[in-house]
Amino acid sequence: MTRQQGYLGARLIGPVIAMLCCVPVEGQSSAVFLQLTNTTLSGSNHFPPGISKDGAKVAFLSRTNLSALNPLGDLALYVMNADGTGVVRIASTYTFGANSEVRPSFTLDATKIAFDARPPGSTRFGVFVANSDGTAITQVSPGTRNAGSVSMSSDGSTVVYAAWPDFFGTKQLYAVNSDGTGERLLVEGNDFFTLSSSSISGNGSRMTFPFLGTLLMPPTPGPLTWKVGVINTDRSSFITIDPNLGGVAVFLPAISDNGAKVAFSAFTSPARLYVANADGSNLGVLITGHDPAQGGVSLTADGSRVVYGLGGNVFTARTDASGVQQVTNNPGFLSYAPKINGAGTAIVFISNANLTGQNPDGNDEVFLATVEPRLLFPLKGTRPGSNENLSADSAPITSVFDHSMRADGQYRIYEPKDGQVVAYTDENAVKRQRPANFWQDCYKGDQDFVINGMYVGAVPRPDRPKYLCYDGHPGIDYRAVIDEKSDLGTEVYSTASGTIRYPRQMVGFSDKADVYNTFHVLELVPDGLTDYRIYYLHLSTHPSCIGALRKSGCLNHSPEPIPNPAAGCPTVLPVPEGDRVSAGCLIARSGRAGTQDPHLHFEVHKIVPLAQLPPGMRALVQCRHDPTNTKGCVPVDPYGWQPLSGVGRDPYEEITRFGNNFVANVRLWSP
């Protein structure tokens, strides 16, 4: 590490690149499209849109006369709710410039917006912050220089922008507090066309930008090649990421809200989409053939997924190269300039395709795609420290979700009454005589039960027959192991970014509070899946407590430190209540409490209005932490309903049906 004029730890990363070709395709997403504009003007009349991290609001520049707010057809800045309502025109007397860098920037809660424009009576463009309803417009850049390419941190604390005194000449990047105070110069370049765009992390501490050749500040020697810079806004660290592109331009880099990931495009032939950690490590080509001219890239808040354009369509890809998902499929048309919200569940973009049946004239319109969220698999292996690369379809299952939970016309969620279990494949097992000291209610005797080519059941032992299920089982059991020497359990990972909770009781298990309790039940409230809750059962709270639910000292144990956790991940186990975690973080270890064979019980609840559920079911599934007493927490199968026969309705639909409403099981796993 070297200290360079106040920039601590300036580093150059590159040109070592891992070519991550051949990313597996997940397939077509089940996106739902909403057309936000409808213009009779032909050609490109809308410019790259922005979306708030919470997905609540959308902003874009347009020449259309939305809600009769722009009768003269000027280039206007609009803000609207993500459902298309509440259209507001911002700064109606200001002049806006039309270029690929103009993309309004919101705070996380969408209450404020940052943009660049030329105010009335001025010859220079400036950077402004306003309320999302158009009030309280404040200029945060001096009026003595042109300013643009704005990006505001989602916590609303910091705005970064590019500035230049003349059209040609040096260009600077500044950071300033969102009230206009505390401006500081971060970067100065000697080529006007560099520093053309920037992206800032959610807390305003780190930003990324493209540049060509050398920088005047911080001093950066080097050949005339395009690179990406990552700098702390307090100037404590500056890193250069060099993909060794020569004179090939880098376009619109993005940084994730947690400041951990960077993604950018390059005009190579064919074009490439790069990803790297923000410290410059793990630089690699994620996608080849991506078209940077389709509007650059955008990252989810945790950096786990990136959205981009390719071949006239919008795609998302996991930044760990584990899968690609196609959002639009419109041959012969163009969908471009996508921007994704923090949870990865909403994408705003421009398209001339007729995605909703409301664009038959083929004009460029602004669309919102709501993308079905996906869950990562919670285990990487079945043994402590293993890395078997397990997936939802390869992990050993010892008990399936029971799609048949009804007996004698009564709704008996969690109550094994109907004498059979139906798996998501439509296979089933019938209840047999329960042997002594064998607490499984439903099993196959000596018959094998296979799902996806994997044997389902307990580890075969002479004193235990193979079994499928618990009758009425509301989740999935996966095999886990406790290492007898180290007393460590199998690692359990967060399936989504979200907030950790420790419920005192599992819904529906009140009669087993000594088994399913605070010590080994973990709840995840996932971002983007606001109507779902995820539960992990039979967990250890600490290695010294594994297998001893009432062991002295377990209540006030010392946390287990996790060495060198990844960005956005906890530093100790168990994860404290209220802590936020990123998808894929280590959050727990398997334990023995409440189980004969160590396993992870994984359970997903769908939150639905109680009024939409059968009356006999409501008391059984009422959410315990709902002060309104109007919500039901209904267990659902993350595998959905995938009958081997290809026919047959999910029996769970009839169990949960009331009138025209029922709770559908949909596959939630990400490949």
QUINOR-V909083 format. One record per residue. N is the residue number from 1. RES is the residue in three letters. PSI is psi as a letter, one per 30 degrees, with the letter a starting at -180 (NA if undefined). OMEGA is omega as a letter, one per 40 degrees, with the letter a starting at -180 (* if undefined). NEAR is the number of other ideal C-beta (glycine too) atoms within 12 Angstrom. Layout:
# QUINOR-V909083
<<N	RES	PSI	OMEGA	NEAR> <N	RES	PSI	OMEGA	NEAR>>
This chain:
# QUINOR-V909083
<<1	MET	k	i	12> <2	THR	l	i	14> <3	ARG	k	a	16> <4	GLN	j	i	24> <5	GLN	h	i	17> <6	GLY	f	i	20> <7	TYR	j	a	30> <8	LEU	k	i	19> <9	GLY	h	i	23> <10	ALA	k	a	31> <11	ARG	l	i	27> <12	LEU	k	a	30> <13	ILE	k	i	30> <14	GLY	l	e	28> <15	PRO	g	a	22> <16	VAL	k	a	17> <17	ILE	k	i	26> <18	ALA	j	a	20> <19	MET	j	a	17> <20	LEU	i	a	27> <21	CYS	l	i	18> <22	CYS	h	i	15> <23	VAL	k	a	31> <24	PRO	k	a	18> <25	VAL	k	i	20> <26	GLU	f	a	25> <27	GLY	a	a	20> <28	GLN	k	i	20> <29	SER	l	i	32> <30	SER	h	a	22> <31	ALA	k	i	35> <32	VAL	k	a	21> <33	PHE	k	i	33> <34	LEU	k	i	31> <35	GLN	j	a	31> <36	LEU	f	i	42> <37	THR	l	i	40> <38	ASN	j	a	27> <39	THR	l	i	28> <40	THR	g	i	18> <41	LEU	k	i	22> <42	SER	l	i	15> <43	GLY	a	a	17> <44	SER	j	a	28> <45	ASN	f	i	30> <46	HIS	l	a	40> <47	PHE	l	a	35> <48	PRO	k	a	38> <49	PRO	l	i	44> <50	GLY	l	i	49> <51	ILE	k	i	47> <52	SER	l	a	40> <53	LYS	e	i	41> <54	ASP	f	i	28> <55	GLY	g	a	37> <56	ALA	e	a	30> <57	LYS	l	i	42> <58	VAL	k	i	49> <59	ALA	k	i	48> <60	PHE	l	i	46> <61	LEU	k	a	42> <62	SER	l	i	42> <63	ARG	g	a	30> <64	THR	l	a	36> <65	ASN	i	a	22> <66	LEU	k	i	37> <67	SER	h	i	21> <68	ALA	g	a	11> <69	LEU	f	a	24> <70	ASN	i	a	27> <71	PRO	f	a	14> <72	LEU	f	i	14> <73	GLY	g	i	16> <74	ASP	l	i	25> <75	LEU	j	a	29> <76	ALA	k	i	39> <77	LEU	k	i	46> <78	TYR	k	i	43> <79	VAL	k	i	44> <80	MET	l	i	39> <81	ASN	l	a	25> <82	ALA	f	i	35> <83	ASP	g	i	18> <84	GLY	f	a	26> <85	THR	l	i	16> <86	GLY	h	a	22> <87	VAL	k	i	32> <88	VAL	k	i	29> <89	ARG	k	a	33> <90	ILE	k	i	40> <91	ALA	i	a	39> <92	SER	f	i	24> <93	THR	g	a	19> <94	TYR	l	i	29> <95	THR	k	a	25> <96	PHE	k	i	36> <97	GLY	k	a	25> <98	ALA	j	i	25> <99	ASN	l	a	22> <100	SER	f	a	25> <101	GLU	f	a	36> <102	VAL	j	i	38> <103	ARG	j	a	44> <104	PRO	l	a	46> <105	SER	k	a	53> <106	PHE	l	i	46> <107	THR	l	a	37> <108	LEU	e	a	30> <109	ASP	g	i	20> <110	ALA	g	i	34> <111	THR	f	i	26> <112	LYS	l	a	37> <113	ILE	k	i	46> <114	ALA	k	a	53> <115	PHE	l	i	50> <116	ASP	k	a	45> <117	ALA	l	i	38> <118	ARG	j	a	26> <119	PRO	l	i	26> <120	PRO	k	i	14> <121	GLY	g	a	11> <122	SER	l	i	21> <123	THR	f	a	15> <124	ARG	k	i	26> <125	PHE	k	i	33> <126	GLY	l	i	40> <127	VAL	k	a	47> <128	PHE	l	i	40> <129	VAL	k	a	41> <130	ALA	l	i	39> <131	ASN	l	a	25> <132	SER	f	i	38> <133	ASP	g	i	21> <134	GLY	f	a	27> <135	THR	l	i	16> <136	ALA	h	i	18> <137	ILE	k	a	28> <138	THR	k	i	25> <139	GLN	k	a	34> <140	VAL	f	i	36> <141	SER	k	i	40> <142	PRO	l	i	22> <143	GLY	g	a	20> <144	THR	f	i	16> <145	ARG	l	i	27> <146	ASN	k	a	30> <147	ALA	k	i	41> <148	GLY	a	a	41> <149	SER	h	a	44> <150	VAL	k	i	47> <151	SER	k	a	48> <152	MET	k	i	49> <153	SER	k	a	38> <154	SER	f	i	40> <155	ASP	f	i	27> <156	GLY	g	a	31> <157	SER	e	a	28> <158	THR	k	i	41> <159	VAL	k	i	50> <160	VAL	k	a	48> <161	TYR	l	i	50> <162	ALA	k	a	44> <163	ALA	l	i	41> <164	TRP	k	a	31> <165	PRO	e	i	18> <166	ASP	l	a	14> <167	PHE	e	i	14> <168	PHE	l	a	12> <169	GLY	a	a	20> <170	THR	l	a	27> <171	LYS	k	a	39> <172	GLN	l	i	37> <173	LEU	k	a	47> <174	TYR	l	i	41> <175	ALA	k	a	41> <176	VAL	k	i	38> <177	ASN	l	a	25> <178	SER	f	i	39> <179	ASP	g	i	20> <180	GLY	f	a	25> <181	THR	l	i	15> <182	GLY	h	i	18> <183	GLU	k	i	28> <184	ARG	k	i	25> <185	LEU	k	a	31> <186	LEU	e	a	41> <187	VAL	k	i	43> <188	GLU	k	a	31> <189	GLY	l	a	35> <190	ASN	g	i	24> <191	ASP	k	a	24> <192	PHE	e	a	23> <193	PHE	f	i	26> <194	THR	l	i	37> <195	LEU	h	a	46> <196	SER	f	i	33> <197	SER	l	i	44> <198	SER	l	i	51> <199	SER	k	a	49> <200	ILE	k	i	46> <201	SER	l	a	42> <202	GLY	e	i	39> <203	ASN	g	i	27> <204	GLY	g	a	34> <205	SER	f	a	28> <206	ARG	k	i	40> <207	MET	l	i	49> <208	THR	l	a	48> <209	PHE	l	i	48> <210	PRO	l	i	48> <211	PHE	l	a	46> <212	LEU	k	i	32> <213	GLY	b	a	26> <214	THR	l	i	25> <215	LEU	k	i	36> <216	LEU	e	a	24> <217	MET	k	e	29> <218	PRO	l	a	35> <219	PRO	k	a	21> <220	THR	j	i	34> <221	PRO	l	i	16> <222	GLY	l	a	22> <223	PRO	l	a	18> <224	LEU	i	a	18> <225	THR	l	i	30> <226	TRP	k	a	39> <227	LYS	l	i	48> <228	VAL	k	i	48> <229	GLY	k	i	48> <230	VAL	j	a	49> <231	ILE	k	i	49> <232	ASN	k	a	34> <233	THR	f	i	39> <234	ASP	g	i	20> <235	ARG	g	a	27> <236	SER	f	a	21> <237	SER	k	i	30> <238	PHE	k	a	43> <239	ILE	k	i	38> <240	THR	k	i	42> <241	ILE	j	a	45> <242	ASP	j	i	35> <243	PRO	g	i	40> <244	ASN	h	a	27> <245	LEU	f	a	32> <246	GLY	b	a	20> <247	GLY	g	i	17> <248	VAL	k	a	26> <249	ALA	k	i	33> <250	VAL	k	a	45> <251	PHE	k	i	39> <252	LEU	i	i	45> <253	PRO	l	i	45> <254	ALA	k	i	49> <255	ILE	k	a	51> <256	SER	l	a	44> <257	ASP	e	i	46> <258	ASN	g	i	36> <259	GLY	g	a	37> <260	ALA	f	a	39> <261	LYS	k	i	47> <262	VAL	k	i	51> <263	ALA	k	i	50> <264	PHE	l	a	51> <265	SER	l	i	45> <266	ALA	k	a	43> <267	PHE	h	i	25> <268	THR	l	i	28> <269	SER	j	e	12> <270	PRO	l	a	19> <271	ALA	l	a	31> <272	ARG	l	i	36> <273	LEU	k	a	47> <274	TYR	l	i	52> <275	VAL	l	i	45> <276	ALA	l	i	43> <277	ASN	l	a	31> <278	ALA	f	i	44> <279	ASP	g	i	26> <280	GLY	f	a	33> <281	SER	l	i	23> <282	ASN	h	i	29> <283	LEU	k	a	38> <284	GLY	l	i	33> <285	VAL	j	a	33> <286	LEU	e	a	46> <287	ILE	k	i	40> <288	THR	k	a	26> <289	GLY	f	i	28> <290	HIS	k	a	42> <291	ASP	j	a	33> <292	PRO	e	a	36> <293	ALA	f	i	22> <294	GLN	g	i	35> <295	GLY	g	i	43> <296	GLY	a	a	41> <297	VAL	l	i	52> <298	SER	k	a	49> <299	LEU	l	i	46> <300	THR	l	a	45> <301	ALA	e	a	43> <302	ASP	g	i	43> <303	GLY	g	a	43> <304	SER	f	a	47> <305	ARG	k	a	51> <306	VAL	k	i	47> <307	VAL	k	a	50> <308	TYR	l	i	51> <309	GLY	k	i	42> <310	LEU	k	i	39> <311	GLY	h	i	24> <312	GLY	g	i	27> <313	ASN	l	i	36> <314	VAL	k	i	47> <315	PHE	l	i	44> <316	THR	l	i	51> <317	ALA	k	i	45> <318	ARG	k	a	35> <319	THR	f	i	43> <320	ASP	g	i	30> <321	ALA	g	a	28> <322	SER	f	i	28> <323	GLY	l	i	30> <324	VAL	k	i	37> <325	GLN	k	i	37> <326	GLN	k	a	30> <327	VAL	e	i	43> <328	THR	l	i	40> <329	ASN	i	a	25> <330	ASN	i	a	29> <331	PRO	k	i	12> <332	GLY	f	i	14> <333	PHE	l	a	24> <334	LEU	k	i	31> <335	SER	k	a	41> <336	TYR	l	i	43> <337	ALA	h	a	42> <338	PRO	k	i	48> <339	LYS	k	a	49> <340	ILE	k	i	49> <341	ASN	l	a	42> <342	GLY	e	a	43> <343	ALA	f	a	38> <344	GLY	g	a	49> <345	THR	f	a	40> <346	ALA	k	a	45> <347	ILE	k	i	52> <348	VAL	k	a	49> <349	PHE	l	i	52> <350	ILE	k	i	45> <351	SER	k	i	44> <352	ASN	g	i	32> <353	ALA	l	i	33> <354	ASN	i	a	22> <355	LEU	f	a	32> <356	THR	g	a	24> <357	GLY	g	a	11> <358	GLN	g	a	22> <359	ASN	h	a	29> <360	PRO	f	a	15> <361	ASP	f	i	16> <362	GLY	g	i	21> <363	ASN	l	i	30> <364	ASP	k	i	36> <365	GLU	l	i	44> <366	VAL	k	a	48> <367	PHE	l	i	46> <368	LEU	k	i	42> <369	ALA	k	i	47> <370	THR	j	a	26> <371	VAL	k	i	37> <372	GLU	k	a	31> <373	PRO	l	a	41> <374	ARG	l	i	38> <375	LEU	k	i	38> <376	LEU	l	i	40> <377	PHE	k	a	33> <378	PRO	f	a	47> <379	LEU	k	i	42> <380	LYS	f	i	27> <381	GLY	l	a	29> <382	THR	f	i	34> <383	ARG	l	i	25> <384	PRO	k	i	30> <385	GLY	f	a	18> <386	SER	l	i	20> <387	ASN	i	a	14> <388	GLU	f	a	20> <389	ASN	h	i	16> <390	LEU	l	i	29> <391	SER	l	i	25> <392	ALA	f	a	32> <393	ASP	g	i	24> <394	SER	f	a	22> <395	ALA	k	i	34> <396	PRO	k	i	37> <397	ILE	k	i	42> <398	THR	f	i	39> <399	SER	k	a	43> <400	VAL	l	i	46> <401	PHE	k	a	43> <402	ASP	j	i	45> <403	HIS	f	i	42> <404	SER	j	a	39> <405	MET	g	a	41> <406	ARG	k	i	31> <407	ALA	k	i	21> <408	ASP	h	i	11> <409	GLY	g	i	13> <410	GLN	k	i	19> <411	TYR	j	a	33> <412	ARG	h	i	27> <413	ILE	k	a	43> <414	TYR	f	a	31> <415	GLU	j	a	26> <416	PRO	j	a	27> <417	LYS	f	a	24> <418	ASP	f	i	30> <419	GLY	g	i	25> <420	GLN	l	i	31> <421	VAL	k	i	42> <422	VAL	k	i	39> <423	ALA	l	a	40> <424	TYR	f	i	39> <425	THR	f	a	32> <426	ASP	g	i	26> <427	GLU	l	a	29> <428	ASN	l	i	29> <429	ALA	k	a	37> <430	VAL	k	a	22> <431	LYS	k	i	27> <432	ARG	a	i	24> <433	GLN	k	a	14> <434	ARG	k	a	20> <435	PRO	l	a	15> <436	ALA	k	i	8> <437	ASN	g	i	9> <438	PHE	j	a	22> <439	TRP	g	i	22> <440	GLN	k	a	33> <441	ASP	f	a	28> <442	CYS	k	a	38> <443	TYR	l	a	34> <444	LYS	g	a	29> <445	GLY	b	i	22> <446	ASP	g	a	14> <447	GLN	k	i	18> <448	ASP	k	i	20> <449	PHE	j	a	32> <450	VAL	k	i	21> <451	ILE	k	a	35> <452	ASN	h	i	23> <453	GLY	g	a	14> <454	MET	k	i	24> <455	TYR	k	a	22> <456	VAL	k	i	38> <457	GLY	a	i	37> <458	ALA	l	i	31> <459	VAL	k	a	22> <460	PRO	k	i	19> <461	ARG	l	a	13> <462	PRO	e	a	8> <463	ASP	g	a	12> <464	ARG	k	i	23> <465	PRO	l	i	26> <466	LYS	k	a	28> <467	TYR	l	a	40> <468	LEU	e	a	40> <469	CYS	l	i	44> <470	TYR	k	i	35> <471	ASP	k	a	38> <472	GLY	g	a	37> <473	HIS	k	a	42> <474	PRO	g	a	44> <475	GLY	a	i	41> <476	ILE	k	i	45> <477	ASP	k	i	38> <478	TYR	k	a	41> <479	ARG	k	i	36> <480	ALA	l	a	44> <481	VAL	k	i	32> <482	ILE	k	i	32> <483	ASP	j	a	25> <484	GLU	f	a	14> <485	LYS	e	a	10> <486	SER	f	a	18> <487	ASP	g	i	24> <488	LEU	k	i	32> <489	GLY	l	i	43> <490	THR	k	a	40> <491	GLU	k	i	36> <492	VAL	k	a	46> <493	TYR	l	i	40> <494	SER	k	a	42> <495	THR	f	i	43> <496	ALA	l	i	44> <497	SER	k	a	45> <498	GLY	a	a	37> <499	THR	k	a	27> <500	ILE	k	i	36> <501	ARG	l	i	29> <502	TYR	j	i	31> <503	PRO	k	i	33> <504	ARG	f	i	18> <505	GLN	k	i	25> <506	MET	k	i	38> <507	VAL	k	i	37> <508	GLY	f	a	35> <509	PHE	g	a	31> <510	SER	f	a	19> <511	ASP	f	a	12> <512	LYS	h	a	23> <513	ALA	f	i	20> <514	ASP	f	a	16> <515	VAL	e	a	26> <516	TYR	j	a	35> <517	ASN	a	a	28> <518	THR	e	a	26> <519	PHE	e	a	35> <520	HIS	g	i	44> <521	VAL	k	i	41> <522	LEU	k	i	47> <523	GLU	k	i	39> <524	LEU	k	i	42> <525	VAL	j	a	33> <526	PRO	k	i	38> <527	ASP	k	i	38> <528	GLY	f	i	35> <529	LEU	i	a	33> <530	THR	f	i	21> <531	ASP	g	i	25> <532	TYR	l	i	35> <533	ARG	k	a	40> <534	ILE	k	a	47> <535	TYR	k	i	41> <536	TYR	k	a	46> <537	LEU	l	a	45> <538	HIS	h	a	45> <539	LEU	l	i	46> <540	SER	k	i	45> <541	THR	f	a	40> <542	HIS	k	a	31> <543	PRO	e	a	30> <544	SER	f	a	24> <545	CYS	f	a	35> <546	ILE	k	i	37> <547	GLY	g	a	30> <548	ALA	i	a	24> <549	LEU	e	a	28> <550	ARG	g	a	16> <551	LYS	k	a	22> <552	SER	k	i	11> <553	GLY	f	a	13> <554	CYS	f	a	25> <555	LEU	e	a	17> <556	ASN	h	a	12> <557	HIS	l	i	21> <558	SER	k	a	16> <559	PRO	l	i	19> <560	GLU	j	a	29> <561	PRO	k	i	15> <562	ILE	j	a	22> <563	PRO	k	i	11> <564	ASN	h	i	9> <565	PRO	l	i	24> <566	ALA	l	i	29> <567	ALA	k	i	34> <568	GLY	g	a	36> <569	CYS	l	a	31> <570	PRO	l	i	30> <571	THR	f	i	22> <572	VAL	l	i	24> <573	LEU	k	e	40> <574	PRO	l	a	38> <575	VAL	k	a	36> <576	PRO	k	i	19> <577	GLU	k	i	20> <578	GLY	f	i	14> <579	ASP	k	i	28> <580	ARG	k	i	31> <581	VAL	l	i	44> <582	SER	l	i	44> <583	ALA	k	i	47> <584	GLY	g	i	35> <585	CYS	k	i	37> <586	LEU	k	a	36> <587	ILE	f	a	47> <588	ALA	l	i	46> <589	ARG	l	i	44> <590	SER	l	i	46> <591	GLY	a	a	45> <592	ARG	f	a	33> <593	ALA	k	i	35> <594	GLY	g	a	31> <595	THR	k	i	34> <596	GLN	e	i	22> <597	ASP	k	i	31> <598	PRO	k	i	39> <599	HIS	l	i	41> <600	LEU	k	i	49> <601	HIS	j	a	43> <602	PHE	k	a	48> <603	GLU	k	i	41> <604	VAL	k	i	41> <605	HIS	k	i	41> <606	LYS	k	i	34> <607	ILE	j	a	31> <608	VAL	l	i	31> <609	PRO	k	i	23> <610	LEU	e	a	28> <611	ALA	f	i	18> <612	GLN	g	a	25> <613	LEU	l	i	32> <614	PRO	k	a	31> <615	PRO	e	a	16> <616	GLY	f	a	22> <617	MET	f	a	36> <618	ARG	e	a	26> <619	ALA	f	a	22> <620	LEU	f	a	32> <621	VAL	g	i	39> <622	GLN	k	a	28> <623	CYS	k	a	32> <624	ARG	f	a	25> <625	HIS	g	i	21> <626	ASP	j	a	20> <627	PRO	f	a	9> <628	THR	f	a	13> <629	ASN	h	a	15> <630	THR	f	a	17> <631	LYS	k	i	27> <632	GLY	k	i	38> <633	CYS	j	a	41> <634	VAL	k	i	45> <635	PRO	k	i	42> <636	VAL	l	a	45> <637	ASP	j	i	42> <638	PRO	f	i	42> <639	TYR	f	a	34> <640	GLY	b	i	28> <641	TRP	j	a	31> <642	GLN	i	a	27> <643	PRO	k	i	22> <644	LEU	e	a	18> <645	SER	f	a	12> <646	GLY	f	i	9> <647	VAL	l	i	10> <648	GLY	k	a	20> <649	ARG	k	i	18> <650	ASP	k	i	33> <651	PRO	f	a	29> <652	TYR	f	i	37> <653	GLU	e	a	27> <654	GLU	e	i	22> <655	ILE	e	a	38> <656	THR	g	a	36> <657	ARG	k	i	23> <658	PHE	j	a	24> <659	GLY	b	i	11> <660	ASN	g	a	7> <661	ASN	k	i	19> <662	PHE	l	i	25> <663	VAL	j	a	39> <664	ALA	k	i	25> <665	ASN	k	i	35> <666	VAL	k	i	27> <667	ARG	k	a	26> <668	LEU	f	a	36> <669	TRP	k	i	33> <670	SER	k	a	36> <671	PRO	NA	*	26>>
